[in-house]
Amino acid sequence: MLPASPRGPRCTRAAWGAMNLLLPLGVVLLNVYALVLVLLRAAVFRVPVYRPMLLNIGLSVAPAAVVLVTAASAFGVVTLAPNQFLMFAVLAVGGVVWVLLLPNAGYLITELNFSHRHVDDPVPLWYDIVAVLTLALSGVVNTLVNVLVVQVGYVLIVRPNDDAPLAHADSWLLALATLLLVTLGIYLGRYVRFNSWDLLHPRSFAGKLFSHFRERRNLATAGAFCLLHTAFLAIFYLIVVGPVAALLENVSAGAV
């Protein structure tokens, strides 16, 4: 193995800094682009705004917004009024809200269709192809970012002093389990028509859930849906997060 050049560690740290900037920027740009395409569709082709898409974009970015608000609130508590109980309350409330909203991040994947089009639709098909594809990809990316938050948060708690915290299998298994739960939430939202706030009515929620899965066909469909969508998201997760994890390990080791 060739020795690292003197500039190696510095270059690796610069690449890590660029990754920290470009990854969030790319996520923001993709969501903004999806929003712009939906609004331009109405303005340019003189058709009504397809409001369900706007709602789903907002719901998709909601979990990340909750993370930012929770982090800012926690920082405010630490800075202005250090209190362990208050800090726990902020993190607990933010965490519960985030978990309830998390499936919404990936719900846009199910918008990869043309159900909003009409036979004589004035909007060119090529425009809607780009629009729905952008919407679906923004849902994918939003999901990956939120699962990355889970994985990073886990290793910071379990291995705060580890030089290569993402080199262990347990955090990746946790990420996979989180993706599976996300896809289950997407299924429940799409086909059982559940919303996050339906959990505020547990008796009604449980009754509707039992009624749906009492049919074996629905149980088999849900299993196949979750399996295929989890595999799809896991592959994308490896593509996006894998290089980030490798670069972080190189930064920690001081190697190229």
Buried (B, 14 or more C-beta within 10 A) or exposed (E): EEEBEEEBBEEBBEBBEEBEEEBEEEBEEBBEBBBEBBBEBBEEEEBEEBEEBBEBBEBBBBBBEBBEBBBEBBEEBEEEEEEEEBBEEBBEEBBEBBBBBBBBBBBBBBBEEEEBBEEEBEBEEEBBEBBBBBBBBBBBBBBBBBBBBBBBBBBEEEBEEEEBBBBEEEBBEBBBEBBBBBBBBBBBBBBBEBEBEBEEEEEEBEEBBEEBBEEEEBEEBBEEBBEEBBBBBBEBBBEBBEEBBEBBBBBBEEEB
